[in-house]
Amino acid sequence: METNVGNKGNNNRNIKNETKRYALIDGLNIAFARNDRKARLIDILSTKLSLKDRFDIVEIIIDASARYALDDKKNFDILVGGSKIIMCPAGIDCDDLIWARSKSLVAKGHEVTIVSNDMFPVRRAVIDNLDVSNLAVSIFPDGDIYFLKRNSKNANKNKNSYEPEFPTYLTTMSCSLVPTS
């Protein structure tokens, strides 16, 4: 298996077992990361932008209900229409789609990190014995984004407690991205 991870200059996509690093963003969860009860599209896009240098592929997956919750419906519809954001079908839990995508990517030999403040990635990783990472996100009023890595490898499989390691990964970036139409 070729492990040329992070080499974005390699345009040869015919290599079968090329390992890639994926970040799957739980969109609506991250839209509410400022804890002020406002769902911001800009926070989802800024999170994606800040992760692009650390991952080969960053995907945004979002609940169908996001259309009613987000502050910028026009640009949201443009991004969904252009396949920049993957919207779950109505009635499908976004967590389930993210987990199905994660399992599929890991089975193909890729590395997966789920970007979400939910605990489902840690719990499901332990239950399914799947090597998937989780980044929790906090966005401060000034727009700084902080990522903290939760580690499911240290979770006690015999208890209902999942104690993540904090902080093993911490970075910040200013949210200054303006969505484009």
PASEBA-1860 file (N, C-alpha, C; in nm, 3 decimals):
! residues 181
1> METNVGNK> 0.085/-0.119/0.000/0.000/0.000/0.000/0.089/0.124/0.000 ~ 0.062/0.214/-0.090/0.137/0.339/-0.094/0.085/0.431/0.014 ~ 0.175/0.491/0.090/0.133/0.581/0.197/0.189/0.720/0.173 ~ 0.159/0.774/0.058/0.205/0.906/0.020/0.105/1.010/0.072 ~ 0.080/1.010/0.202/-0.022/1.092/0.264/0.015/1.239/0.259 ~ -0.079/1.319/0.217/-0.059/1.463/0.220/0.010/1.519/0.098 ~ 0.045/1.437/0.000/0.110/1.486/-0.120/0.005/1.529/-0.219 ~ -0.038/1.654/-0.209/-0.142/1.705/-0.297/-0.089/1.727/-0.438
9> GNNNRNIK> 0.043/1.727/-0.457/0.101/1.747/-0.588/0.093/1.624/-0.676 ~ 0.059/1.510/-0.621/0.051/1.387/-0.697/-0.084/1.382/-0.770 ~ -0.082/1.402/-0.899/-0.206/1.403/-0.977/-0.239/1.266/-1.034 ~ -0.160/1.165/-1.007/-0.186/1.032/-1.058/-0.290/0.964/-0.969 ~ -0.413/0.967/-1.011/-0.522/0.909/-0.931/-0.547/0.762/-0.965 ~ -0.460/0.703/-1.047/-0.476/0.563/-1.083/-0.411/0.469/-0.982 ~ -0.342/0.522/-0.884/-0.281/0.439/-0.779/-0.394/0.387/-0.691 ~ -0.410/0.255/-0.687/-0.527/0.197/-0.622/-0.533/0.215/-0.471
17> NETKRYAL> -0.426/0.192/-0.400/-0.432/0.192/-0.254/-0.369/0.316/-0.193 ~ -0.390/0.430/-0.252/-0.335/0.555/-0.199/-0.413/0.596/-0.075 ~ -0.345/0.600/0.038/-0.409/0.638/0.163/-0.429/0.789/0.166 ~ -0.549/0.830/0.200/-0.580/0.972/0.212/-0.632/1.000/0.352 ~ -0.613/1.125/0.394/-0.665/1.169/0.523/-0.793/1.248/0.498 ~ -0.904/1.198/0.551/-1.034/1.261/0.536/-1.076/1.328/0.666 ~ -1.137/1.445/0.654/-1.206/1.509/0.766/-1.352/1.520/0.725 ~ -1.440/1.464/0.806/-1.584/1.470/0.780/-1.645/1.565/0.883
25> IDGLNIAF> -1.697/1.678/0.836/-1.752/1.780/0.924/-1.901/1.757/0.944 ~ -1.942/1.747/1.070/-2.083/1.741/1.109/-2.137/1.885/1.102 ~ -2.187/1.924/0.985/-2.216/2.063/0.953/-2.303/2.140/1.050 ~ -2.422/2.090/1.078/-2.511/2.166/1.165/-2.457/2.174/1.307 ~ -2.391/2.069/1.351/-2.328/2.070/1.482/-2.224/2.182/1.491 ~ -2.142/2.196/1.389/-2.038/2.300/1.388/-2.100/2.438/1.369 ~ -2.212/2.448/1.299/-2.279/2.577/1.281/-2.319/2.639/1.415 ~ -2.345/2.555/1.515/-2.384/2.600/1.649/-2.266/2.604/1.747
33> ARNDRKAR> -2.143/2.596/1.699/-2.027/2.580/1.787/-1.995/2.703/1.873 ~ -2.057/2.816/1.845/-2.030/2.936/1.927/-2.113/2.940/2.055 ~ -2.205/2.849/2.072/-2.288/2.840/2.193/-2.378/2.961/2.216 ~ -2.414/3.032/2.110/-2.506/3.145/2.126/-2.641/3.120/2.058 ~ -2.667/2.994/2.025/-2.792/2.949/1.965/-2.817/3.003/1.825 ~ -2.713/3.048/1.758/-2.722/3.093/1.619/-2.643/2.996/1.533 ~ -2.707/2.949/1.427/-2.641/2.857/1.335/-2.582/2.938/1.220 ~ -2.450/2.939/1.213/-2.380/3.022/1.114/-2.315/2.937/1.006
41> LIDILSTK> -2.349/2.966/0.881/-2.284/2.901/0.767/-2.136/2.936/0.764 ~ -2.103/3.057/0.796/-1.964/3.102/0.794/-1.875/3.017/0.885 ~ -1.929/2.970/0.997/-1.849/2.888/1.088/-1.820/2.750/1.028 ~ -1.915/2.696/0.953/-1.892/2.568/0.886/-1.783/2.584/0.780 ~ -1.795/2.689/0.700/-1.699/2.712/0.592/-1.560/2.747/0.646 ~ -1.555/2.823/0.754/-1.426/2.857/0.814/-1.359/2.735/0.875 ~ -1.439/2.647/0.933/-1.385/2.522/0.987/-1.325/2.439/0.874 ~ -1.397/2.427/0.764/-1.344/2.352/0.649/-1.214/2.415/0.599
49> LSLKDRFD> -1.213/2.545/0.585/-1.094/2.614/0.536/-0.974/2.591/0.628 ~ -0.997/2.593/0.758/-0.887/2.577/0.852/-0.833/2.434/0.855 ~ -0.910/2.338/0.806/-0.867/2.198/0.805/-0.803/2.155/0.674 ~ -0.817/2.234/0.570/-0.768/2.194/0.438/-0.618/2.167/0.432 ~ -0.540/2.235/0.514/-0.395/2.211/0.513/-0.355/2.086/0.590 ~ -0.444/2.032/0.670/-0.412/1.916/0.755/-0.469/1.786/0.700 ~ -0.563/1.797/0.606/-0.629/1.679/0.550/-0.627/1.686/0.399 ~ -0.627/1.570/0.336/-0.630/1.566/0.190/-0.768/1.602/0.137
57> IVEIIIDA> -0.872/1.555/0.206/-1.010/1.580/0.164/-1.091/1.619/0.287 ~ -1.165/1.729/0.275/-1.254/1.776/0.382/-1.395/1.781/0.325 ~ -1.485/1.705/0.386/-1.624/1.700/0.340/-1.716/1.754/0.449 ~ -1.818/1.827/0.406/-1.921/1.877/0.497/-2.046/1.794/0.473 ~ -2.097/1.734/0.579/-2.221/1.657/0.573/-2.316/1.722/0.671 ~ -2.440/1.747/0.628/-2.530/1.826/0.711/-2.672/1.772/0.709 ~ -2.744/1.794/0.818/-2.884/1.752/0.830/-2.972/1.830/0.734 ~ -3.080/1.766/0.688/-3.176/1.834/0.600/-3.239/1.955/0.668
65> SARYALDD> -3.251/1.950/0.799/-3.313/2.061/0.873/-3.227/2.187/0.874 ~ -3.103/2.177/0.829/-3.012/2.293/0.829/-3.068/2.408/0.746 ~ -3.140/2.377/0.643/-3.198/2.482/0.557/-3.282/2.580/0.639 ~ -3.345/2.531/0.744/-3.432/2.616/0.827/-3.357/2.680/0.943 ~ -3.241/2.627/0.976/-3.168/2.676/1.093/-3.058/2.776/1.059 ~ -2.995/2.760/0.945/-2.878/2.842/0.911/-2.915/2.986/0.879 ~ -2.821/3.075/0.904/-2.842/3.219/0.885/-2.833/3.262/0.739 ~ -2.769/3.185/0.653/-2.747/3.227/0.515/-2.802/3.120/0.420
73> KKNFDILV> -2.933/3.121/0.404/-3.000/3.017/0.325/-2.963/3.023/0.176 ~ -2.945/3.142/0.123/-2.912/3.158/-0.019/-2.780/3.089/-0.052 ~ -2.674/3.122/0.021/-2.544/3.060/-0.005/-2.543/2.912/0.031 ~ -2.620/2.873/0.132/-2.632/2.732/0.167/-2.688/2.653/0.048 ~ -2.796/2.703/-0.012/-2.856/2.636/-0.127/-2.759/2.628/-0.245 ~ -2.681/2.733/-0.265/-2.581/2.732/-0.372/-2.476/2.625/-0.346 ~ -2.428/2.615/-0.223/-2.325/2.517/-0.187/-2.377/2.374/-0.196 ~ -2.502/2.352/-0.155/-2.562/2.219/-0.166/-2.580/2.185/-0.314
81> GGSKIIMC> -2.631/2.280/-0.392/-2.651/2.258/-0.535/-2.522/2.230/-0.609 ~ -2.413/2.287/-0.563/-2.283/2.265/-0.625/-2.206/2.150/-0.564 ~ -2.269/2.072/-0.479/-2.209/1.955/-0.412/-2.091/1.992/-0.324 ~ -2.086/2.114/-0.274/-1.982/2.156/-0.179/-2.022/2.115/-0.037 ~ -2.152/2.097/-0.017/-2.206/2.045/0.110/-2.297/1.929/0.074 ~ -2.280/1.817/0.145/-2.364/1.699/0.124/-2.477/1.705/0.226 ~ -2.601/1.716/0.178/-2.716/1.724/0.268/-2.782/1.587/0.279 ~ -2.805/1.543/0.403/-2.872/1.416/0.428/-3.016/1.424/0.378
89> PAGIDCDD> -3.070/1.314/0.332/-3.212/1.314/0.300/-3.294/1.335/0.426 ~ -3.412/1.393/0.410/-3.502/1.415/0.525/-3.528/1.282/0.594 ~ -3.526/1.284/0.726/-3.554/1.164/0.805/-3.431/1.078/0.832 ~ -3.318/1.111/0.773/-3.194/1.037/0.797/-3.109/1.117/0.894 ~ -3.064/1.052/0.999/-2.979/1.118/1.098/-2.841/1.140/1.038 ~ -2.794/1.262/1.043/-2.663/1.298/0.987/-2.551/1.215/1.051 ~ -2.561/1.189/1.180/-2.459/1.108/1.247/-2.448/0.970/1.182 ~ -2.562/0.912/1.144/-2.560/0.780/1.081/-2.492/0.784/0.944
97> LIWARSKS> -2.519/0.889/0.867/-2.454/0.902/0.736/-2.304/0.925/0.752 ~ -2.266/1.008/0.847/-2.123/1.032/0.872/-2.055/0.902/0.913 ~ -2.121/0.826/1.000/-2.059/0.701/1.045/-2.049/0.600/0.931 ~ -2.152/0.590/0.847/-2.147/0.498/0.733/-2.035/0.538/0.637 ~ -2.020/0.668/0.614/-1.912/0.718/0.528/-1.775/0.685/0.590 ~ -1.763/0.704/0.720/-1.638/0.674/0.790/-1.599/0.528/0.776 ~ -1.694/0.439/0.800/-1.667/0.295/0.791/-1.624/0.257/0.650 ~ -1.690/0.315/0.551/-1.656/0.286/0.412/-1.514/0.333/0.379
105> LVAKGHEV> -1.479/0.453/0.423/-1.346/0.506/0.395/-1.236/0.427/0.467 ~ -1.260/0.390/0.593/-1.162/0.311/0.668/-1.144/0.175/0.601 ~ -1.253/0.115/0.555/-1.245/-0.014/0.487/-1.161/-0.006/0.359 ~ -1.156/0.111/0.299/-1.075/0.133/0.178/-0.931/0.172/0.212 ~ -0.898/0.177/0.343/-0.761/0.205/0.385/-0.730/0.351/0.412 ~ -0.832/0.436/0.420/-0.810/0.578/0.445/-0.815/0.609/0.595 ~ -0.757/0.722/0.632/-0.764/0.772/0.769/-0.880/0.870/0.778 ~ -0.960/0.859/0.885/-1.080/0.941/0.899/-1.081/1.013/1.033
113> TIVSNDMF> -1.113/1.142/1.028/-1.138/1.222/1.147/-1.275/1.284/1.133 ~ -1.358/1.265/1.233/-1.492/1.325/1.234/-1.483/1.453/1.316 ~ -1.527/1.563/1.256/-1.522/1.694/1.321/-1.662/1.723/1.373 ~ -1.680/1.705/1.504/-1.812/1.718/1.566/-1.796/1.736/1.716 ~ -1.887/1.807/1.776/-1.888/1.820/1.921/-1.969/1.709/1.987 ~ -2.036/1.629/1.906/-2.108/1.513/1.959/-2.008/1.408/2.005 ~ -2.052/1.322/2.095/-1.968/1.211/2.140/-1.984/1.086/2.056 ~ -2.075/1.087/1.957/-2.099/0.965/1.881/-1.973/0.908/1.814
121> PVRRAVID> -1.880/0.990/1.765/-1.762/0.927/1.702/-1.679/0.843/1.800 ~ -1.666/0.891/1.922/-1.588/0.818/2.022/-1.663/0.691/2.062 ~ -1.791/0.703/2.089/-1.870/0.586/2.131/-1.874/0.479/2.022 ~ -1.905/0.521/1.901/-1.916/0.424/1.792/-1.781/0.363/1.757 ~ -1.674/0.439/1.768/-1.541/0.385/1.740/-1.508/0.271/1.835 ~ -1.546/0.288/1.961/-1.522/0.184/2.062/-1.611/0.063/2.034 ~ -1.738/0.087/2.010/-1.833/-0.023/1.988/-1.796/-0.103/1.863 ~ -1.764/-0.033/1.754/-1.733/-0.100/1.627/-1.586/-0.135/1.612
129> NLDVSNLA> -1.504/-0.100/1.712/-1.360/-0.124/1.707/-1.300/-0.069/1.578 ~ -1.333/0.057/1.551/-1.289/0.123/1.429/-1.196/0.238/1.463 ~ -1.086/0.248/1.392/-0.987/0.352/1.418/-1.028/0.482/1.349 ~ -1.110/0.560/1.418/-1.158/0.689/1.368/-1.130/0.793/1.475 ~ -1.075/0.907/1.435/-1.047/1.015/1.530/-1.164/1.112/1.536 ~ -1.163/1.196/1.639/-1.268/1.297/1.656/-1.206/1.428/1.700 ~ -1.241/1.536/1.631/-1.202/1.671/1.671/-1.326/1.744/1.721 ~ -1.320/1.793/1.843/-1.425/1.880/1.896/-1.386/2.023/1.859
137> VSIFPDGD> -1.486/2.109/1.843/-1.463/2.245/1.795/-1.529/2.346/1.887 ~ -1.455/2.450/1.920/-1.510/2.565/1.991/-1.478/2.689/1.908 ~ -1.580/2.773/1.890/-1.560/2.897/1.816/-1.596/3.012/1.909 ~ -1.500/3.099/1.931/-1.518/3.210/2.024/-1.585/3.328/1.954 ~ -1.641/3.421/2.032/-1.711/3.535/1.972/-1.627/3.615/1.871 ~ -1.496/3.616/1.889/-1.410/3.689/1.794/-1.381/3.608/1.668 ~ -1.431/3.485/1.662/-1.414/3.402/1.544/-1.301/3.303/1.551 ~ -1.220/3.304/1.656/-1.113/3.205/1.667/-1.172/3.066/1.682
145> IYFLKRNS> -1.113/2.972/1.610/-1.158/2.832/1.613/-1.052/2.750/1.687 ~ -1.098/2.667/1.780/-1.009/2.576/1.852/-1.054/2.433/1.827 ~ -0.958/2.346/1.794/-0.984/2.205/1.773/-0.919/2.127/1.886 ~ -0.993/2.034/1.943/-0.939/1.947/2.047/-0.966/1.802/2.007 ~ -0.862/1.723/2.008/-0.874/1.585/1.963/-0.918/1.494/2.077 ~ -1.025/1.420/2.052/-1.069/1.315/2.144/-1.010/1.184/2.095 ~ -0.966/1.103/2.188/-0.901/0.978/2.152/-0.982/0.859/2.203 ~ -1.044/0.786/2.111/-1.126/0.671/2.150/-1.040/0.552/2.192
153> KNANKNKN> -0.911/0.553/2.159/-0.825/0.439/2.195/-0.810/0.427/2.346 ~ -0.829/0.537/2.420/-0.815/0.533/2.565/-0.947/0.510/2.637 ~ -1.055/0.495/2.562/-1.185/0.473/2.625/-1.191/0.333/2.684 ~ -1.252/0.323/2.801/-1.267/0.195/2.868/-1.387/0.123/2.805 ~ -1.362/0.013/2.738/-1.467/-0.058/2.666/-1.567/-0.126/2.760 ~ -1.534/-0.144/2.885/-1.622/-0.213/2.978/-1.714/-0.119/3.055 ~ -1.701/0.008/3.035/-1.783/0.106/3.106/-1.850/0.198/3.007 ~ -1.946/0.274/3.053/-2.011/0.373/2.969/-1.941/0.508/2.975
161> SYEPEFPT> -1.817/0.509/3.022/-1.744/0.634/3.029/-1.643/0.639/2.915 ~ -1.641/0.749/2.846/-1.548/0.769/2.738/-1.472/0.896/2.770 ~ -1.356/0.880/2.828/-1.279/0.995/2.871/-1.176/1.030/2.765 ~ -1.202/1.136/2.689/-1.109/1.173/2.584/-0.983/1.238/2.638 ~ -0.879/1.233/2.559/-0.756/1.305/2.592/-0.773/1.450/2.550 ~ -0.747/1.542/2.639/-0.752/1.685/2.604/-0.629/1.752/2.656 ~ -0.572/1.849/2.596/-0.580/1.868/2.451/-0.460/1.802/2.385 ~ -0.483/1.714/2.292/-0.373/1.655/2.219/-0.351/1.727/2.087
169> YLTTMSCS> -0.445/1.805/2.045/-0.435/1.876/1.918/-0.507/2.007/1.936 ~ -0.436/2.116/1.924/-0.498/2.246/1.948/-0.444/2.345/1.847 ~ -0.533/2.410/1.779/-0.494/2.511/1.682/-0.600/2.620/1.678 ~ -0.568/2.729/1.618/-0.664/2.838/1.609/-0.656/2.901/1.470 ~ -0.767/2.953/1.426/-0.772/3.025/1.301/-0.885/3.126/1.309 ~ -0.867/3.241/1.253/-0.971/3.343/1.254/-1.075/3.313/1.147 ~ -1.201/3.329/1.181/-1.311/3.309/1.087/-1.334/3.439/1.010 ~ -1.270/3.451/0.897/-1.289/3.572/0.818/-1.336/3.541/0.677
177> LVPTS> -1.371/3.418/0.651/-1.413/3.376/0.520/-1.552/3.430/0.488 ~ -1.569/3.483/0.370/-1.700/3.528/0.324/-1.746/3.426/0.219 ~ -1.865/3.366/0.240/-1.912/3.266/0.142/-1.923/3.329/0.003 ~ -1.886/3.251/-0.096/-1.897/3.299/-0.233/-2.019/3.240/-0.300 ~ -2.075/3.312/-0.393/-2.194/3.262/-0.462/-2.159/3.196/-0.592
END
